[in-house]
Amino acid sequence: MEDDRAGQAWQWDHAFGKVEITDLVCKGQNTVDFRFPYDFLSDVEQAYIVGDFGVRLSNPYEGEIINEPAELSNGSWLEQGYPFYSGNMTYMTSVDIPGDGKRTFLRLNRPSGILYAIRVNGKDAGKILWRPFELELTPCLQAGRNELEIEVISSRQNTFGPLHEREGDDYIGCGPGNFEAEGMIREEFSLFDYGLLGGAELIRV
């Protein structure tokens, strides 16, 4: 939870105010009502439920709140409890590096995100932005055990949408029609895979 200088809670941006509903929700179906003065200048935007939980898509049309997973495996976040999540996930592992003087490169296999921040032993080792999704780690490594972190940052697409685009992610541009034009939307969710889809590997040369 984030708070601005006036103490008002917000999410993602100050324009997205939020209120605590923990004590109001119950197990099963819940209904959220909005009441406010309405006129020709009023517009009802989407509402979001945020918190420390996961979501399981019970079918292509709706999801249900579940316990947040303890950890992620290689593969898409969508099938691991985060179909609508936007933000960052950090993958962590330990690697043993021989003191043989060889150069060591990190390669991400089929990563899906907008930025990948790499840390070795708690220090920034660089960022990966595009193909071939490789980064040399030699100057950051020490002989013996090393702690490696790969932080995957996603876009806001699976949160803000369009979430029902008929052609999936084939469109280059995005405009109002992608959200509401009858010929461009479908009832099923159209979500984008994020995460280390093919894992990662170290290459030593």
Secondary structure, 3 states (H helix, E strand, C coil): CEECCCCCEECCCCCCECCCCCCCCCCCCCCCCCCCCCCCCCCCCCCCCCCCCEEEEEECCEEEEECCCCCCCCCCCHHHCCCCCCCEEEEEEEEEECCCCCCEEEEECCEECCEEEEEECCEEEEEECCCCCEEECHHHCCCEEEEEEEEEECCCHHHHCCCCECCCCCCCCCCCHHHHCHHHECCCCCCCCCEECCCEEEEEC
